[in-house]
Amino acid sequence: MLLLQQMLQVDPKKWISVKNLLSHPWIMQDYNCPVEWQSKTPLIHLGEDYVMELSVRHRNNRQMMEDLISLLETSARRKLQLKFQ
Protein backbone atom coordinates (compact mmCIF):
# COMPACT_ATOMS: atom_id res chain seq x y z
CA MET A 1 0.00 0.00 0.00
CA LEU A 2 2.89 2.40 0.77
CA LEU A 3 4.28 1.95 -2.75
CA LEU A 4 0.95 2.87 -4.27
CA GLN A 5 0.69 5.94 -2.03
CA GLN A 6 4.18 7.05 -3.08
CA MET A 7 3.30 6.61 -6.75
CA LEU A 8 0.04 8.56 -6.46
CA GLN A 9 1.39 11.56 -4.53
CA VAL A 10 0.18 14.92 -5.77
CA ASP A 11 3.22 16.74 -4.40
CA PRO A 12 6.20 16.03 -6.72
CA LYS A 13 8.59 16.38 -3.76
CA LYS A 14 7.00 13.29 -2.22
CA TRP A 15 7.07 11.13 -5.37
CA ILE A 16 9.04 7.91 -5.20
CA SER A 17 12.16 8.13 -7.34
CA VAL A 18 12.51 5.87 -10.36
CA LYS A 19 15.56 4.28 -8.76
CA ASN A 20 13.64 3.46 -5.56
CA LEU A 21 10.62 2.29 -7.52
CA LEU A 22 12.64 -0.12 -9.64
CA SER A 23 14.37 -1.58 -6.59
CA HIS A 24 11.20 -1.85 -4.47
CA PRO A 25 10.64 -5.41 -3.09
CA TRP A 26 7.23 -5.72 -4.77
CA ILE A 27 8.69 -4.78 -8.16
CA MET A 28 11.76 -6.97 -7.57
CA GLN A 29 9.68 -10.06 -6.83
CA ASP A 30 11.03 -12.90 -9.02
CA TYR A 31 14.02 -10.82 -10.20
CA ASN A 32 17.66 -11.00 -9.09
CA CYS A 33 18.69 -7.39 -9.72
CA PRO A 34 16.94 -4.05 -10.29
CA VAL A 35 16.12 -2.83 -13.76
CA GLU A 36 18.51 -0.24 -15.13
CA TRP A 37 16.52 2.75 -16.34
CA GLN A 38 17.51 5.45 -18.77
CA SER A 39 15.18 7.59 -20.85
CA LYS A 40 15.35 6.98 -24.59
CA THR A 41 13.80 10.35 -25.45
CA PRO A 42 15.25 13.81 -24.99
CA LEU A 43 14.13 15.52 -21.83
CA ILE A 44 12.88 18.56 -23.70
CA HIS A 45 11.96 18.52 -27.36
CA LEU A 46 10.02 21.47 -28.69
CA GLY A 47 8.97 21.85 -32.30
CA GLU A 48 9.86 24.90 -34.36
CA ASP A 49 6.39 26.40 -33.88
CA TYR A 50 6.75 26.28 -30.09
CA VAL A 51 10.19 27.86 -30.19
CA MET A 52 8.86 30.64 -32.41
CA GLU A 53 5.85 31.17 -30.14
CA LEU A 54 8.13 31.39 -27.08
CA SER A 55 10.39 33.84 -28.93
CA VAL A 56 7.50 36.14 -29.76
CA ARG A 57 5.92 35.87 -26.31
CA HIS A 58 9.16 36.65 -24.46
CA ARG A 59 10.39 39.17 -27.05
CA ASN A 60 13.62 37.31 -27.74
CA ASN A 61 15.06 36.32 -31.07
CA ARG A 62 14.79 32.68 -32.10
CA GLN A 63 18.47 31.86 -31.51
CA MET A 64 18.38 33.27 -27.99
CA MET A 65 15.28 31.19 -27.21
CA GLU A 66 16.92 28.01 -28.59
CA ASP A 67 19.99 28.72 -26.43
CA LEU A 68 17.81 29.18 -23.33
CA ILE A 69 15.94 25.94 -24.02
CA SER A 70 19.23 24.10 -24.49
CA LEU A 71 20.57 25.53 -21.23
CA LEU A 72 17.41 24.45 -19.36
CA GLU A 73 17.59 20.98 -20.88
CA THR A 74 21.22 20.54 -19.84
CA SER A 75 20.50 21.76 -16.31
CA ALA A 76 17.46 19.50 -15.92
CA ARG A 77 19.37 16.48 -17.24
CA ARG A 78 22.17 17.06 -14.69
CA LYS A 79 19.66 17.33 -11.85
CA LEU A 80 18.03 14.06 -12.92
CA GLN A 81 21.38 12.31 -13.14
CA LEU A 82 22.24 13.42 -9.61
CA LYS A 83 18.81 12.40 -8.33
CA PHE A 84 19.01 8.86 -9.76
CA GLN A 85 22.59 8.11 -8.66
N, C-alpha and C positions, 0 to 999 in steps of 0.2 A: 504494500500500500504506500509506503514511503517513496518508492521509486516513482510511482504514478503521480504522487503529489509534487515531487520535484520536477517532473516533466510537464506538469500542467500549471506551473506557477505563472502568475500574471507579471510579477516583478522580474525583469531580466536578471537582476542581481542575485536572485534566488534560484535561477535555473541550474539544473545539474549540467556539468560540463560534459562535452562529448567524450572526453577521456574517461571520466568517472562512469558515465553511462555504459560505455563499451566494456568496462571492467567490472560492472556490477554483477554480483553472484547470480541473479536471476537470468541476466543476459548470457553469462558465462556457462550456464548449465549445459553440460555435454560438450564443452570445449576445453582445450588445454591451455590456450593463451588468448589474450584479448585481441580483438580485431584492430588492425592498424588503419587509422582513418586519415584521409587527406582529400580535400575537395578537388574535384576534377574541373571545376568551372572557376573562372576569375571571380574574385570577390565583388568587384564592381565592373559592370559592363553596361555602358550607356550608349544608345544609338546616336547617330549624328543629329537627329531632330532634337533629342533631349539636351545634347550639349549646346546646340544653337539656342534653344529655349532658355537654358540656364544663363547663357551669355547675355541674351537680351534682358532677361529679368534682373540680373545683377550688374548690368551695364559694364561688362568686361568684354574684351575681344575673345574670339573663339580660342586662340592659342593659349591665352591666360587661363581660360576655363578648363581646357584640357590638362594644363599643367597642374592646376589645383586638384582636379579629379585624380590625376596620377599620384600626387602627393598624399591625398587622403587614402587612396587604395594601398599605397606602400605602408603608411602608418597603421592602418587597420590590419593589414596582413601581419605586421610585426607583433602587434598586440595579441592577435590570435595565436601566433606561434608561441609566444611567451605563456599564454594561458593554457595551452595544451601540452606544455612540456612537463 
